[in-house]
Amino acid sequence: MKKLLMIFISIVLILSIAGCASKENEIETSSATETVPSESQSAVTDNWDFYNERAEVFVTAMASSDFDAAVDMLDTTMKQALPAPTLEDNVWKVIIEQVGAFIGVYDIENSVIGGYYVCFVTSQHESRGVTLRIVFSEDGLVAGLFIDGYPVIAGEVAEHEGFTDSAVVIGEGTNYPLNGVLSIPDNIVGKMPAVVLVHGSGPQDKDETINSNKPFRDISEYLAANGIAVIRYDKRTFTYGAEIVEELGSSLTVKEETIEDAILASEILKSDPRIDEDKVYILGHSLGGMLAPRIHASGGDFAGIISLAGSPRSLLDIIYDQQMASIDVLPKGDEKTAALSQVETYVEQVETLKSLSDDEAKNTLILNGLCAYYFKEMEDHPVSEYIDGMTVPFLVLQGDKDFQVYPDKDFVMWQELLKGRENVTFKLYEGLNHLFMPSSGKNITEYQEEYRVESQMDSQVLLDIMEWIKAN
C-alpha cells in the first residue's frame, strides 16, 4: 500500500487542479466581451471550417510543444496574459498532469456566444478527454481560453498480438463514469475466464502507473495474450477527486473509493457473451488485495480471489509500521526525535479513534489532516469478517522485498486466517518488491528509489496467476 497519506493528499492536489473544470473558470483572462454579432458574423457561422481548423492547429501546437506558434495565434490581450512559458506551465502541463499524454483531437463543437466564435475542442488523452473552450475573434485570433471539463471517451480499439483492447466505460449513466480498457483474447473457442483488476491506495490510473512502471498493464497484456480477458479502469479518486471531496467530504469510505466500481466492472464482464460469467475473478493489489474479500461479499460474487501484496491486518497498523520503517533510516538528531514524536501522537489518535462514534469520527482529523472516519469505517469491517464465510479459491502472492506490506506480518496473517483450506495457494517470491518487480534494496530509502527505475512485473508471477486461474 503506497504511502497511505497519498489517499487524501492526492485528492487535495486534484481539487486544486480540477477547479479549472468549471465552465466559469478561466485558464487565463479572456479578452472576449459581450457584443452583438453583425450580419457578416452570422453569415460566417454557416461555415465553421476556418475556426475549427484554427482551433485544431492551436491545440496540436501545444501538444507538440510549439508554444511560440500557439502564442502567435492569441490576440493582443491574451498574448500579454499567456506568454509561451505561462501557456506551457500553467495550461498545458496542468492538463497533462490531470489526464495524461495527448493522443489526438477527438471532437469539435461550435457556438456563437456574445459575438465571438467558440470552438469546444475535446482532445483524447491517456486517462480521459479534456474539453477546451477556445474563443475566437472574427479574424481568427484566440480571445479566450477555458477548460470546460474532462469527459470520458469510449469506443476506441487497439489491436495487439494475441488480443484486442477496447475502451469501455465503468459506471456509464452514474455520476462517476470511468475510462476503462477491456482486453479480449483473440481466437478463443467457447467462453473465456476474466479478471477485474482493483487498485492499491491513492488516486490511480487504469495501468496503476507508478513513475514509469505500469503493473496493471503488465498483468492485462500477459493474461489477455494467454486466453484470459481482463478489465482495468481509472480509479474514481483519480478522475473525480474534486467532485468526491465536494460531495462526500468527511463521509468518504472505501465503498465509494473502490468497492462500487469494482462491482460495476464485474457486471460488465458477466454480461459479455464472450465471457463465462461463472469464471470471473478479482485481482486486487495492495489495498485492492485487502478489500477483495469484502468486494466479493458485497456483490462481486467472484469465482476466486487473488491478493497481490494485500493484507488482512488493520490499515492503521500498516501505516504505523511504514512510519517506523521511514524513521529507522534517519540519523540520530532533531529530525528523528520530531518524527518519533509524531508517531507517538499518531498512536494516541488511533487509540482515541476506537471510542469515537461515526459522527465524531467525521469531525476528527488524524495523520496531520486526514479524516478519521475513512479509517474507522475500515476498522468496523475487518477482512476476517469476510473470510469466515468465504468458500471460493484464494491465491495470496507476496514479494519478500516488499517494504509497504510485510511478509513476516501480513503474509503470515493470511496463512493463519486461511489455514487448512484446500483451495488456497500461497506464494512468496524472493527478491521482488511491492510491485512484484526485482529489488536489491537494503532499506526503505533504497526501495523507494527503485520505483523510479522502469521495470516490469516478474514473469514467474504472471505465469503463476495465469495457471492458477486456468486451474480453477
PyMOL commands that set and color helices and strands:
alter all, ss='L'
color gray80, all
select helices_A, chain A and resi 6-21+39-44+49-63+67-72+76-81+84-99+215-225+236-239+241-251+254-270+287-300+315-328+334-353+358-362+372-379+384-387+407-417+444-450+459-471
alter helices_A, ss='H'
color red, helices_A
select strands_A, chain A and resi 102-113+116-125+129-136+142-149+157-160+163-170+178-185+192-198+229-233+275-285+305-308+365-366+370-371+394-399+424-429
alter strands_A, ss='S'
color yellow, strands_A
deselect
rebuild
show_as cartoon
